[in-house]
Amino acid sequence: MTAEVERPVGLTDRADAEWGSDAVVDLLRALDTPYLPMNPGSSFRGLHDSVVNHGGNRDPQLLLCLHEEIAVSLAHGWAKATGRLGVAAVHDLVGLMHASMAVYDTFCDRVPLLLLGGSGPANPALRRPIDWSHSATTQAQLVRDYVVWDAEPLTAAAAVDDILRARQRSLSAPRGPSYVSLDAGVQEQRLTEPIGLPPLSRHAPAPPLAPDPDSLAAAVALLCSARRPVVVAGRVGLDPAVVAPLDEVVRLLGAAYRDDRNWSVLPTSHPQNCSGDGTLLDEADVVLAVDVEDLPALLRPRGQGPRGSTSRSSRDRPKIIDLSSGDLGIRSWSNSFGPAVERDVQLLADPVLGLRMLAERLLAAVDRTAAQERREQVLARAAGLRRQHQAALDRRWHDPVISPARLVAETWAAVRDVDHLLCMRNTRTWPEGVWQLPGAGGFLGHSGGGGVGYGPGALVGGALAARDRGQLGVGIIGDGDLLMAAGALWTATHYRIPALVVVNDNGSFYNDEPHQVAVARERGRPTDNSWIGMRIADPAVDIAGLARSYGCWAEGPVTDPGCLGAALARGVAAAADGATAVVQVRTAPR
């Protein structure tokens, strides 16, 4: 177990805080912080010492990562898997620059994260020569546009207060990352008097937002008048508490349901789940969007070109009910949340609370006969869709190069009887209806900000959370994503984090190849050159060998479709024995 790795020696019984950084460690322990992923640096050497020699390297325990982006992504994945505040530490300006993409991912993904940094010292008399180039007057300026709060406290007491504020803000809707830079001089300052911890209950996150009565009534009226309602749910898929009220609303309305892209909220087997039906929204007259992160993208016409209109005209789009935290977290610096959103009813509320209140109102207002008729039609549609999904899988099953769909199906077969958490999966090539996801809480979604390189750290963070609750972390990760941050595998093996990591190795940063084809075709140029600057070949990377060098159990590259199932079974067995198991599989691009 992680707690038994890197145990300090020669410590006496825990004493009261003596140094500024001791007070920070006492607070982190009071806030129930089990892990502190980091890449070491002298700007937080005081904090580092306090974690180890004051806190005994337990609650929090340092998790050494080989790059700052991995440290933040690990905390990101852990926070998504647990619903708790992830915490990471980075070294002054250079560490924050390395970590900035991962911070942006957490911002777009609305994940609660406390990022601790070292800075200064603010007092020039305390600076070593290197401190001048490694610190800035306003260090937080690097990430201020994509954090929900930041601070640079100049006393130990202020550091305690600012960390409490950062936690409170990060865990309040809309959630996101906060950054607190701990002055190096303050960390290493001997305390002249105790710093008492404030009562944590008085610094709790904000309670859930409730929808206002008029908006709730308008939503109920619109849903009750709908002839073809569709319910779509997204980011709330991290919270298992959403399944029951969402299921009730879908059943009461007799509505078709679909997941938003890269999420799973209702179980795959739900009889009204029509995820993967490309015509569903074309036929809808009312759409209830539950925590959908990009409504214009959801409603974008199918087949629209990459530089075309991003939404339907108001004449042909359905009525929209938006149940979410709305625009509260949007920042003017980033365009990450899409263009202006057209809504007919806005339910500005916590999605779970809003659904519960909506279900209560619909129970008394909905036309049960009409809803049952709709439900029967939806059941038939969903059953037909499942047959289509199976047929699509069957068509590619015997391809000589392993198809992404077969990779998913074989991995599902290998883990279906194992209590597992799906930490990572294909995005564009994911076959709907194959992996029987249990619904919210069973899959951790994607990066949020589209950052390639998020996957390895987040997978390890999710697998760490899974391990601590008796599950196996499982992920299907692209070769390009893995190679950007493969050092995360060392952290997994060093801290005894079992996982099954299946590498979807198509030998390319393939996502951009179709873009090059499209541009070349538009310009009348050869499309045969789309692979140049994309392919990871000549030489091909021995990913399994790379994984072994980090201490993983590894097999591959698997190229024979008939051998895939057995290789995955061996990987599951190795993970069950405690290994970080990596299976490299050569696949077709799509």
N, C-alpha and C positions, 0 to 999 in steps of 0.2 A: 504494500500500500504506500501511497505517496508520503504519508506522515512518517514512515519509517526510513525514508531516504534522507541523507544529509542531516543526521542528528548531531547537534553541537555537543561538545564535551567540556568538562571543567566548570559548569555553571553552578551557581548557588541558587537557593530558593529565590523566586521572583521578588524583587524589591520595588519600592515606589519609583516612579520616574525620576531620573537624575538629570537627563539631558532633554533638549527640545524634541528630538526625534523619538525619545522614549514615550512622550505624551501622545505622539501620533500613533505609535504602535498600540498603546493602551486603548486608544479610541477605535482603531481598526478591529481590535479584538472585541470590544464592546458592541461593534456593529456587525458581528458575526461574519468576519471575513476569513474564509479558510485558506485562500491562496492569493499570492501576489506574483504573477508572472512578470518577468523583467529581463532586460539585458543590462548588465552591471555598468556603473559609471561613477566617477568620483563625486559628481554633483549631488548624489544622494548616498554618499558613503556613511553619513551619520544614520540615516534611516536604515540602511543595510545592516549596520552593526546593531541597531536597536532591535530589528526583527530577529536577528540570530542570538545575540548575547543578553538582551533584555527579555525578549519574548520567547526564547527557546526555539525559534524557527517553527512555531506551531500557532496557527490561528492569528496572523497569517503565516503561511509557509512560502518561502521563496521558490519560484519555479524558473529555473534558468532557461532562457530562450536564446536562440542564436541570432536573432534579429529583432529589432523593436516592433516591426510590423507583425511578426509572429506573436509577440507578447500581447499586443492589443487584440489581435484576432482571436487568440486563445481566450482572453477574458470575454470577448464578444460572444463566442460560441458557448462558453460556460453560462453566461448571463441568459442567453436565449433558452438554454436547456433547463435552467433552474427558476427563471423568473425573478432572480435576485440581482443585486448590484454587482457587476463585475468590476474588479480593481486591477490596475496594472501600473507599472512604474517605468519611466523612460529618463534617459540621461540628458539633461539640459537641452540646448538648441539642437545638437546633432541627433540626439535620440528622438526628439519631437519631430524633426524633419523626416527621419526614417519612418516614423509611426503615422505620419499625417494622413496617408491614404486609408489606413485602418481606422483612424478616428472618423474620417469622412464616411466610411461604410457604416459605422455605428450610428452616426447622425441620420443618414438616410434610412437606416433600418429601425430607427426609434428604439434603440436598445440602451438600457441604463448602464452607464459606465463611469467610473471615477478614475481618471488618469492623473497619477501623481508624477510630478517632475522635480528635478533639482534645478536650482538657478543661483545666479549670483556668485559670491555673496554681494548683497546690495552695498555693503560698506566697502569702498575701494581698498581700504587699508588691509582687508582680510583676503584679498584676491591674490592667487598665484598667477604667474604669467598666462597660463592656458585659460584661466577663468575669463579673461577679457574677450577672447574670441568665441568662447563657449556659452556666453550669456548675453542677454539683451535687456534693455530698460523695460520693455513690455514683451516678455517672452511669449505670453499667451496670444499675442497678435497673430502668430503663425496659424492658429486654429480657431480664433475667435468667431469667425464667420460660420463655423460648423460645429460649435459646441453650444449647449444650452446655458452654460454659466462658466465663468472662470474667475480665478483669484490668484494673487501673489502676496500672501500674508508675510508680514515682516516681524512678527513675534510668535512665540510658540503658542500662546493663548489664542492669537488670531488664526493660526493654522488649524487648531481644533474647531473653532467656530466656522471657518470657511469650509472645512471638510464636511461638517454637519450640514451646512447650507448646500454644498454641492450634492451630497447624497439626497437630500430632500428634493432638490430640483430635478435631479436625474431620474428619480423614481416617480415623479409627478407627471401627469399627462400634459402635453405630449412628451414622452420620455426621450432621453438622449444622453450623449456624453458630456461630462464636465471635466474641467482641467484645473488642478490646483498645483501651483509651482511652489515647492518648499525651499526657501532660501537656505543655501548651504551653511552660512554662518549661524542662522537660527537653529538649524538641526544640531549643530555642534556646540551650542551654547549651554553651559551648565545652568540648571534651573535654581533660582534663589528661593522659590516658594512653590508649593504644589499647584498643579493645574487641575482643578476638579472637572470631571466630565459633567456637562449639563444633563438634565433628565431627558433621555432619548425619546420618550413618548411625546414630549413637547416639541420635538423636531421631526415629527412623522411626515411622510409624503402626503400630498393633498388627497382628500377622499375622491372617489369616482365622480365624474360629472354626470348629472342627470338631465335628460331632455326636458325642455320646458313644455308645459301642458298643451299650449296651442299648436306647437310643432308636432307633438305626438298625435294630437287629434287629426291634424292635416295628413300625417302619414297613414294613419289608420283608414281615413276616408279614401285616400288614393289607392291603397292596397285592396280595400273591399270593393272598389269599383273596377279593379283590373280584370281583364279577360285572360291575359297571358302574363302573369307576374313571373319574374325570375329573381332569385336571390343569389347574390354573389358575396363571398366572404374572403378576406385576405389576411392581413398582418395579425389579426386576432387569433390566427391559427397556432400561436405559441401557447395559448391559455386553454387547458382542457375544460375549464369551467364554461366555455362558450358552447360546447356541443349540445347540452340539454336544451337551453333556450333557443338556439338556432334550429335544432331539429323540430321543436314545437312550432316555431313560426312557419317553417317550410311545410310541415304537415297541415297546420291550420289553413294555410292559403291554398294547399294543393299545388304549390309552385314547383317549377323546375329549379334545380340548384346547380351551381357550378363554383368551383374554386377559382379565385383570382390566380394569375400566373405565379408559379413557383411557391404556392402555398397548398396546404391540405387542412381543411377545417372540419367538414363532415366526413365520416368514414367512406372509403372508396366503395364499400358494399351498400351504402345507404340506397334504398330503392328509388329515391328521387334525385340521386346524384347523376347529373348529365355533363360532368366535366369532360372536355374534349369535343363537345358538340359545337361545331363552328357556326351553326346557323341559329343557335339559341337566342342570342341577343338581337339578331336581325328581326326576329318574330315577336319579341317582347314589347308590351305596351307600358309596363311599369317595372323598373329595376330597383330592388332594395340592395344597396351597396353597403356592406358591413366592413368597415375598416379597410377599404380598398385604397391603396396608396396612390394610384394614378388613374383617376376616373376617365380622363380623356383617352388614355391608351386603351382602357377597357372597351370603350365605345368606338374606337377607331374602325372604319370600314375594313372588312377583310379584303386582302389583295391590294391595299393601298401601297404605293411605292414608298421608298424610304425617305424621300424628300417631299412627300405630298401633304395633303391636309391631315391633321392629327385627330380630327373628330368629325362626327356626322353633322350635317346641318340641323338646325333646330326643327325643321319640318319633318325629318324622318327619324329622329332619335326618340327613344322611349322617355317617359317621365322618370326622373331620377330622385330617389330618396337616399340621401347620404348620411349614414349613421357612423360618425367618427369624431375625432377631435378637430376635424376641419382644417382651417388654415392657421391654427394657433401656433404651430411650430415652424411655419415657413419663414425663411430668411431671404432677404433680397439678393444676397450674394450668389446663391445657388439656384439653378433652374431645375433642381432634381425632382421636384414634385409636379412637374408638368405645367401646361398653360392654365389660364383661368378656368375654373370649374363651373359648369352650368348645372345648377341643382334646382329641382322644383320644391323639394322640402329638405331642409337641413336639420338633422337631429344631432346637435352638438352635445355629445355624451360619450361616456365610457361604453364601448360596444356591448359588453356582457350585461351591464345594468340596463342599457337601452333596449336590448333584445328581451330581457325579462319583462320590462314594462310594456313593450310592444305586444308580446305574447298575451299578457294579461288583458289588454284592451281588445285584441283581436278575438280572444275567446268569446267575448260577449257580442262582437259586432259582425263577424264574418258570416257569409251565407254558406252554411254547411253543405247544402245540396250542390251548389255550383262548385264549391271547393273540391268535393268528392269526385265530381265529373272531371275536373281538371287533373286531379291526382291520378285517376285511372289512365288518362292520356299520357301523363308524364311517366308513369310506371312502365307503360308499353314502350315509350320512347327510350327510356333509360335501359330497358332490357335489350332493345334492338341495338343500342349504342355499344353495349358490352359484347354483343356478338360481332359487331364491326371491329372492335378492339382486338378480339381474339383472332379474327380472320387476318387482320393486318400483321399480327405477330406471327401467325402460321406462314404467311407468304414469305417472310424473311428468315424463317427458322433455319433453313438449310443453305443459306448463302455461304459461299466458301470463305469469305471474310466475315468474321463475327459482327452481326449488326448490333447497334446500340440497344435495340429492343430486346434482342436475345440476351445481351449482357445483363440487362435489368431483370428479365424473367429468371435467369439462372441464379442471379444473386438472391433474388427473393426466395427461390426454392431452397437455397442454402441456409437462409436465416429465418424462414417463416415459423419454425418451431422453437426459436430462440427468443427470449425476451430482449428486445433490442430497441435502440433509438436510431432513426435514420438522420444522420447529421449533415449529409451532403448527397446530392443526386445530379443527374444530367439536367440541363435546363431545356435547350431547344429540342433535344432528341429523346426526351422522356416519353415513354409510351403510356398513355392513360389506361387505367383499368387493370394493369398487370400486377403491380405491387399493391397489396391490400393494406393500405394505410389505415390506422385506427381512428384517424381524425386529429383534432387539435392536440398539440403536444407530442405527436409521434414523428414529426419532421420539422427540422429547424429552419427551413427556407433558404434563401440565397443571401448574397452579401449586402444587399441594400443599395450600395453605391456603385455596383458593377465593377468592383476592383478585382481583377485577376491577381491571384496571390493570397486572397482571403481564405481560400479553402483549407489549406493544410493546418493553419493555426486554429481556425474555427472548428475543424473536425476533431482535433485533439482536445480542444476545450469542451466540446459536446461529449466526447468519449469519456473525459474525466468526470463530468457530471453523471453520465450514465453509469460508469463504474461505481461511483459512490452510492448509487441507489440500486445496485445489483443488476444492471443491464449491460448489454454489449453495444458499444458505439460502432455504427456501420456507416460507411460513406462510399459513394462512387464519385471519383474526382478525375478531372481531365488532366492529361499529361502536362500541358502548359501551365495550368494552375498549380499543380504539384511542384513543378520544377522552379517556379518563382520563389517558393518558400519551403523547399524540401527539408530544411533543417528542423522543422517542426517534428519530424519523425524522431530525431534524437531526443527531444524533450519527452515525447511519448514513451520511448523505451527506457530512458533514464529514470522517469518517475513511475514506471510500472503501470502504464495506462494501456490496458488491452483494447484492441480495436481491429475491425476488419476494414482495410483500405483497399478498395478495388479501383485500379487505375484504368480509365477509359482512354487508352493510348491510340489515338488516330494519327500520331506522328505529325501534328500540325497545330498551329493556332488557327484552327479551321473556321472559327466564327467569321473571320475577315475574308476568307476565300470567296464566298458568294458575293460579298461587297465588291471585290475586285472584278468579278465577272460582270456584275451589274454596271459598274462604271465603264469597263471596257466595251461592253455591248452598246451602251448609250453613246459612246464616242466613236463607234465603228472600228474598234481596235481588237487585236486577237484576245480571245478569252482563255486560250491555252496557257497563258502566263500567270494565271491567278495564284499559283502556288509559290511563286518566287517571293522570298522574304516572309514565308509562312511556315514552310515545312521544317520540322525538327528531324533532320535526316542528314546522312553523309557527314558524320556518323550518327546513327540512331543512338539514343541514350539508353543505356542498360539500367532502366529504372529499378528493376528487382535487385541488381547488384548495388546500386546506390543505396537502396533501402537497407540492404544487409550491412553496408558500411556504417549505418547509423544504429545498428543493433537489432533491426527488425528481423522477424521471420519473413521470408519472401519467396515467391515463385513467379516464373514467367521469363520472357513474354509468352503467354498462351496464345497460340495462333490457330490451333485446330478446334473448331466448334465442338467436336465430340469429346474433347478433353476438358472443356471449360467447367462443367459441373463438378467433376472430381477435384479439380484444382481449387475451386471455391470451397468445397467441403473440407479439404485439408487446411485451408486458411481459417475457416470457422473453428476447426479443432485446435489449431495453434492459438487462436485468440482465446478460446475457452481455457487453455492452459496458462493464460496470462500474457501472451505475446502481443506486440503490435504487428499484425499480420498484413502484408502487402501482396496483392495478386495483380500483376501487370498483364493486361489483356489487350492484344492488338485488335483494333476495331475498324470498321468502315466509318467514314466521316458522318454518315447519317443513315 
